[in-house]
């Protein structure tokens, strides 16, 4: 196996790890957001806190969208280099 093959394999592993991180952030965000919808009334949280939780969830999803876009671009660049 040449050094270039090892480098390409290492790059692909890094992209796969980043993809797993994005998927975990998406799933975790949705689970916590749904949990907060259920728990907020039981804990007596005001609307202010509910909106704050919504905004934090949106920020996490925006981050995951941006990183997913970067992953797509990196994979396209790797495919074009071959």
C-alpha positions in Angstrom: 0.0 0.0 0.0 1.5 3.3 -1.0 1.7 6.4 1.1 -1.0 8.1 -1.0 -3.4 5.2 -0.4 -2.8 5.4 3.4 -3.3 9.2 3.3 -6.6 8.8 1.4 -7.7 6.1 3.8 -6.9 8.3 6.8 -8.8 11.2 5.2 -11.8 8.9 4.6 -11.7 7.7 8.3 -11.6 11.3 9.5 -14.6 12.2 7.3 -16.5 9.1 8.6 -15.8 10.1 12.2 -17.0 13.6 11.5 -20.2 12.2 10.0 -20.8 10.1 13.0 -20.4 13.2 15.2 -22.9 15.1 13.1 -25.4 12.2 13.4 -25.0 12.1 17.2 -25.5 15.8 17.5 -28.7 15.6 15.4 -30.2 12.7 17.4 -29.1 14.1 20.7 -30.5 17.5 19.9 -33.9 16.1 18.9 -34.1 13.8 21.9 -33.2 16.6 24.4 -35.6 19.0 22.6 -38.5 16.5 22.8 -37.7 15.8 26.4 -37.7 19.5 27.2 -41.1 19.8 25.5 -42.4 17.2 27.9 -40.6 18.3 31.0 -41.0 22.1 30.7 -44.7 22.2 31.8 -44.1 19.7 34.6 -41.2 21.8 36.0 -43.1 25.0 35.6 -40.5 26.6 33.2 -41.6 29.9 31.7 -42.0 30.6 28.0 -38.6 32.4 28.1 -36.8 29.2 28.9 -38.7 27.2 26.3 -37.7 29.7 23.6 -34.1 29.5 24.8 -34.2 25.7 24.5 -35.7 26.1 21.0 -33.0 28.5 19.9 -30.2 26.2 21.3 -31.7 23.3 19.3 -31.8 25.4 16.2 -28.2 26.4 16.7 -27.1 22.8 17.1 -29.1 21.8 13.9 -27.5 24.7 12.0 -24.1 23.6 13.1 -24.8 20.1 11.9 -26.1 21.4 8.5 -22.9 23.4 8.0 -20.6 20.5 9.0 -22.6 18.2 6.7 -22.1 20.6 3.8 -18.4 20.7 4.6 -18.3 16.9 4.5 -20.1 16.8 1.2 -17.6 19.2 -0.3 -14.6 17.3 1.1 -15.9 14.0 -0.3 -16.4 15.6 -3.7 -12.9 17.1 -3.6 -11.5 13.7 -2.7 -13.4 12.0 -5.5 -12.1 14.7 -8.0 -8.5 14.1 -6.9 -8.6 10.4 -7.9 
